[in-house]
């Protein structure tokens, strides 16, 4: 609900623009959204290699895999415990990526089985947290930071989504969900603040069309915001 998937997709596309071969992995088993965001929601089940690994789909120059490619549209995955972990592990280890430089993994909300399984089985380069400005969302971010800290995963930074809305007629910024909450949290916890993503109709419309704003409107302020964030992440990866 805070825009993690939209941010993950545009971040991956931004990293691709900087010359990296990018894979996008959606491990939100209960609410996969990559098929829609990447205009791949009409794809059938992925092909499988001889050693029974899934072949990722491709669009916009990046590779992608999601539980949304493995279950019928609109059908809920009512899995718990071992079944959930099995599905997550299949996505983590059962995909034949084609020489990717960086794998952007989109996680579900919270600090549940998926997050714990991931940090226990995969050596992560870093974690990026996404929040809206209000305190309710920031409480979840703080718990996420605590989990990654306990598991020795570096937090690469915090992104504030839905930071403000700009009046089209007067250019006045309205801070609907409060002002600067994520930036203050980043300063408090000593992690990089990666940027503010405003509320823009263009982002929502292009996401629903499966035509991410960084591709469809590359010169727009919204796309430039995502590009700026991806540049900071690229610098982190280069260190």
Order of alpha helices (4+ residues) and beta strands (2+ residues): alpha-beta-alpha-beta-beta-alpha-beta-alpha-beta-alpha-beta-beta-alpha-beta-alpha-alpha-alpha
